[in-house]
Amino acid sequence: MALIKMNNKLEENLDTGFKMFIEDRVAQNLAEATIKSYKHHWRQFCLWYDGTIPQINEKAIIQYKQHLKSIGWKDVSINSNIKHLKAIFNFWHNEGMMEKVKISFLKTQEEPKDTFTSDELKVLLKKPNVKGVSFSEYRTWAIINTLAGTGMRVGTLVNLKIEDLDFESGLIGYRHTKNKKYQHVPMSPALIKVLKAYLKHRGGSQGEYVFPSENNTKLLESSVTHRIKKYCIARGIEKGNSHLFRHTFAKHWILSGGEGLKLQKILGHSDMKMVQHYANLYGKDLSVGFDKHDLLSANTVERIKL
């Protein structure tokens, strides 16, 4: 029995084809951030490409990569863009909309990711005077300690509720993760002290967010990143990217000999590829347990009184 072919107009319509791809990814329950990333990289391709879906071939991709290099894109960024496009083209190929396209990536030698130094962490993790700061600034201090002490993503952090903090067992429950799987992550004694001190000041009931807005609603991720950047600059530190705490956590873990499988579970990666990536960047064999790699205990400069 012959396969039913879609009409040529549909095959050639980039917008319709991309909409089909996104609908498929949404149906697979991909994270909103992943969907947003696909849209971002697709827009970059559309700024350059003016053909139809069947006309996309290996030569076109080579020319596209050359175009990106000519306008100053770094090889790592080009590969990231091409990786997203490859998923789109493979989907279209499986749908019978275009021929299979051979896609190669640029050879790169990635530099170690930027991280916070020990001196910078000591400045950022130092507890501010509760009486002399606003709730927003005190909340940002607690947020920075939480990110540095767990390596969690900002998207996970803004969804934390007070009931997710189990101080007796020393575990945090992640209800919002990239892979949509509920996750438990250990809290070090230093982070427990930080969160207990913060909650004593914050108040709130079990079902409320740990880090709410000033109106006690869910805090926006953009607000967190903005507040962190402002907090860092106010303390003389130009690095204000909230994701640097995740890189710093991973680097500290690896350089202190932490076990790779535990790091994979703590950071919520589906496999060991990213852990191996960090290991290649920062070196050393992976072994030992969580307590010996506590970023807060290694850098906090004063005892927190509850």
C-alpha positions as CSV (number, residue, x, y, z in Angstrom):
1,M,0.0,0.0,0.0
2,A,1.5,3.3,-1.1
3,L,2.1,6.0,1.5
4,I,-0.1,9.1,1.4
5,K,2.0,12.1,0.3
6,M,1.3,15.5,1.8
7,N,0.5,18.2,-0.7
8,N,3.4,20.3,-2.1
9,K,2.3,23.5,-0.5
10,L,2.5,22.0,3.0
11,E,5.9,20.4,2.2
12,E,7.3,23.7,1.1
13,N,5.9,25.9,3.8
14,L,8.5,26.6,6.4
15,D,6.2,28.1,9.0
16,T,3.7,25.2,8.7
17,G,6.5,22.7,8.9
18,F,8.0,24.2,12.0
19,K,4.6,24.5,13.6
20,M,4.2,20.7,13.1
21,F,7.6,20.1,14.7
22,I,6.7,22.2,17.7
23,E,3.4,20.5,18.2
24,D,5.2,17.1,18.1
25,R,7.6,18.3,20.8
26,V,4.9,19.7,22.9
27,A,3.0,16.3,22.6
28,Q,6.2,14.7,23.9
29,N,6.0,16.9,27.0
30,L,9.3,18.7,26.4
31,A,10.2,21.4,28.9
32,E,9.0,24.9,28.0
33,A,12.6,26.1,28.0
34,T,13.5,23.5,25.4
35,I,10.6,24.6,23.2
36,K,11.8,28.2,23.6
37,S,15.3,27.2,22.6
38,Y,14.1,25.5,19.4
39,K,12.1,28.6,18.4
40,H,15.2,30.8,19.1
41,H,17.5,28.8,16.9
42,W,14.9,28.4,14.1
43,R,14.5,32.2,13.9
44,Q,18.2,32.5,13.4
45,F,18.0,30.1,10.4
46,C,15.0,31.9,8.9
47,L,16.8,35.2,8.9
48,W,19.2,33.7,6.4
49,Y,17.3,31.0,4.5
50,D,14.7,31.9,1.8
51,G,14.1,28.5,0.2
52,T,11.6,25.7,0.7
53,I,11.8,22.6,2.9
54,P,12.7,20.2,0.1
55,Q,15.5,22.5,-1.0
56,I,17.4,22.1,2.4
57,N,20.4,20.0,1.7
58,E,24.0,19.6,2.9
59,K,25.3,22.4,0.7
60,A,22.8,24.8,2.2
61,I,23.8,23.9,5.7
62,I,27.5,24.4,4.9
63,Q,26.7,27.8,3.4
64,Y,24.7,28.6,6.5
65,K,27.6,27.7,8.9
66,Q,29.9,29.9,6.8
67,H,27.4,32.8,7.1
68,L,27.2,32.4,10.9
69,K,31.1,32.5,11.0
70,S,31.1,35.6,8.8
71,I,28.9,37.5,11.2
72,G,31.0,36.6,14.2
73,W,29.4,33.5,15.7
74,K,31.7,31.3,17.8
75,D,32.0,27.7,16.8
76,V,30.3,26.5,20.0
77,S,27.3,28.7,19.3
78,I,27.1,27.5,15.7
79,N,27.2,23.9,16.8
80,S,24.4,24.6,19.2
81,N,22.3,26.1,16.5
82,I,22.9,23.3,14.1
83,K,22.1,20.7,16.7
84,H,18.6,22.2,17.1
85,L,18.1,22.4,13.3
86,K,19.2,18.8,12.9
87,A,16.3,17.7,15.2
88,I,13.8,19.7,13.0
89,F,15.2,18.4,9.7
90,N,15.1,14.8,11.0
91,F,11.5,15.2,12.0
92,W,10.6,16.5,8.5
93,H,12.6,13.7,6.9
94,N,10.5,11.2,8.9
95,E,7.4,12.9,7.8
96,G,8.4,12.5,4.1
97,M,8.8,16.3,3.7
98,M,12.5,16.4,2.7
99,E,15.5,14.1,2.0
100,K,17.8,13.1,4.7
101,V,20.5,15.7,5.3
102,K,24.0,14.9,6.4
103,I,25.0,17.4,9.0
104,S,28.5,17.8,10.5
105,F,29.5,19.9,13.4
106,L,32.5,22.2,13.7
107,K,35.5,20.8,15.7
108,T,35.8,22.9,18.8
109,Q,38.0,23.0,21.9
110,E,35.8,24.5,24.5
111,E,37.4,26.6,27.2
112,P,36.6,26.0,30.8
113,K,33.3,27.6,31.8
114,D,33.5,30.8,33.8
115,T,32.9,30.2,37.5
116,F,33.1,32.2,40.8
117,T,36.3,32.2,42.6
118,S,36.6,31.4,46.4
119,D,37.1,35.1,47.2
120,E,34.0,36.1,45.2
121,L,31.9,33.4,46.9
122,K,33.0,34.6,50.3
123,V,31.7,38.1,49.4
124,L,28.4,36.8,47.9
125,L,27.6,34.2,50.6
126,K,28.2,36.5,53.5
127,K,25.0,37.1,55.4
128,P,23.8,40.7,55.3
129,N,22.5,42.6,58.3
130,V,18.8,41.7,58.4
131,K,17.9,45.1,60.0
132,G,19.8,47.0,57.3
133,V,18.5,45.4,54.1
134,S,15.2,45.0,52.3
135,F,13.4,41.7,52.1
136,S,14.3,41.5,48.4
137,E,18.1,41.7,49.1
138,Y,17.8,39.3,52.0
139,R,15.9,36.9,49.8
140,T,18.6,37.2,47.1
141,W,21.3,36.3,49.6
142,A,19.3,33.1,50.5
143,I,18.8,32.4,46.8
144,I,22.5,32.7,46.0
145,N,23.3,30.4,48.9
146,T,20.8,27.9,47.7
147,L,22.0,27.9,44.1
148,A,25.6,27.6,45.2
149,G,24.8,24.9,47.7
150,T,22.8,22.7,45.4
151,G,23.7,23.6,41.8
152,M,19.9,23.7,41.0
153,R,18.5,25.6,38.1
154,V,16.6,28.9,38.6
155,G,13.5,27.3,37.1
156,T,13.6,24.7,39.9
157,L,14.3,27.3,42.6
158,V,11.3,29.5,41.8
159,N,8.9,26.5,42.2
160,L,10.3,25.4,45.6
161,K,7.7,25.4,48.4
162,I,8.4,25.4,52.1
163,E,7.0,21.9,52.3
164,D,9.7,20.7,50.0
165,L,12.4,21.4,52.6
166,D,12.9,18.5,54.9
167,F,15.4,19.7,57.5
168,E,15.3,16.5,59.5
169,S,16.4,14.3,56.6
170,G,18.5,17.1,55.0
171,L,16.7,16.8,51.7
172,I,15.1,19.2,49.2
173,G,12.3,17.9,47.0
174,Y,12.4,19.3,43.4
175,R,8.9,19.5,42.0
176,H,10.0,21.3,38.8
177,T,12.9,19.8,36.9
178,K,14.0,19.8,33.3
179,N,13.2,16.2,32.8
180,K,9.9,16.5,34.7
181,K,10.9,13.9,37.2
182,Y,10.5,14.6,41.0
183,Q,13.9,14.7,42.5
184,H,15.4,14.7,46.0
185,V,18.7,16.5,46.6
186,P,20.8,16.7,49.8
187,M,21.2,19.9,51.8
188,S,24.5,20.5,53.6
189,P,24.4,21.6,57.2
190,A,25.6,25.1,56.1
191,L,22.6,25.4,53.6
192,I,20.2,24.2,56.3
193,K,21.4,27.0,58.6
194,V,20.9,29.5,55.8
195,L,17.4,28.4,54.9
196,K,16.3,28.2,58.5
197,A,17.5,31.7,59.2
198,Y,15.8,33.0,56.0
199,L,12.5,31.2,56.8
200,K,12.5,32.6,60.3
201,H,12.6,36.1,58.7
202,R,10.3,35.2,55.8
203,G,7.6,33.3,57.7
204,G,5.0,31.6,55.6
205,S,3.0,28.3,55.6
206,Q,4.0,24.9,54.1
207,G,2.2,25.4,50.8
208,E,3.8,28.8,50.0
209,Y,6.8,29.4,47.9
210,V,10.2,29.5,49.6
211,F,11.2,32.5,47.5
212,P,8.1,34.4,46.7
213,S,7.7,37.9,45.2
214,E,7.0,40.8,47.5
215,N,3.3,40.1,46.9
216,N,3.8,36.5,48.0
217,T,3.2,35.1,44.5
218,K,5.5,32.9,42.4
219,L,8.7,34.7,41.6
220,L,9.6,35.1,37.9
221,E,12.9,33.6,36.7
222,S,13.8,36.9,35.1
223,S,13.4,38.6,38.4
224,V,15.8,36.2,40.0
225,T,18.4,36.7,37.4
226,H,18.0,40.4,37.5
227,R,18.3,40.6,41.3
228,I,21.3,38.3,41.3
229,K,23.1,40.5,38.8
230,K,22.2,43.6,40.8
231,Y,23.4,41.9,44.0
232,C,26.7,40.9,42.5
233,I,27.4,44.4,41.1
234,A,26.6,46.0,44.4
235,R,29.4,43.9,45.9
236,G,32.0,44.7,43.2
237,I,31.6,41.4,41.3
238,E,30.9,41.8,37.6
239,K,29.9,38.2,37.1
240,G,26.1,38.2,37.4
241,N,25.0,35.2,35.5
242,S,22.8,33.0,37.8
243,H,23.8,29.8,35.9
244,L,27.5,30.4,37.0
245,F,26.5,29.0,40.4
246,R,25.6,25.7,38.8
247,H,29.0,25.6,36.9
248,T,30.8,26.6,40.1
249,F,29.1,23.8,42.1
250,A,30.1,21.2,39.4
251,K,33.7,22.5,39.3
252,H,34.0,22.5,43.1
253,W,32.6,19.0,43.3
254,I,34.9,17.6,40.6
255,L,38.1,19.3,41.8
256,S,37.5,18.0,45.3
257,G,37.2,14.4,44.0
258,G,33.4,14.0,44.1
259,E,31.7,10.9,42.7
260,G,30.4,11.4,39.2
261,L,27.2,9.4,39.6
262,K,26.2,11.5,42.6
263,L,26.9,14.7,40.7
264,Q,24.8,13.4,37.8
265,K,21.8,12.8,40.2
266,I,22.2,16.1,42.0
267,L,22.3,18.1,38.9
268,G,19.5,16.1,37.3
269,H,21.2,15.0,34.2
270,S,19.7,12.0,32.4
271,D,23.1,10.4,31.7
272,M,26.8,10.9,32.5
273,K,27.7,12.9,29.3
274,M,27.5,16.3,31.0
275,V,29.4,15.1,34.1
276,Q,32.1,13.8,31.8
277,H,32.1,17.1,30.1
278,Y,32.7,18.9,33.4
279,A,35.4,16.3,34.2
280,N,37.2,17.1,30.9
281,L,37.0,20.8,31.7
282,Y,38.1,20.7,35.3
283,G,40.0,17.3,35.6
284,K,40.5,14.7,38.4
285,D,39.0,11.4,39.1
286,L,35.5,11.3,40.7
287,S,35.0,9.7,44.1
288,V,33.8,10.4,47.7
289,G,30.5,11.9,49.0
290,F,28.5,15.0,49.3
291,D,29.6,16.5,52.6
292,K,33.2,16.9,51.6
293,H,32.2,19.0,48.6
294,D,30.0,21.5,50.3
295,L,30.5,24.8,48.5
296,L,28.9,26.8,51.4
297,S,31.0,25.4,54.2
298,A,34.1,26.0,52.1
299,N,33.4,29.7,51.6
300,T,31.0,31.0,54.3
301,V,32.9,33.5,56.4
302,E,30.7,33.9,59.4
303,R,28.5,31.6,61.6
304,I,24.8,32.2,60.9
305,K,22.8,32.6,64.1
306,L,19.2,31.3,64.1
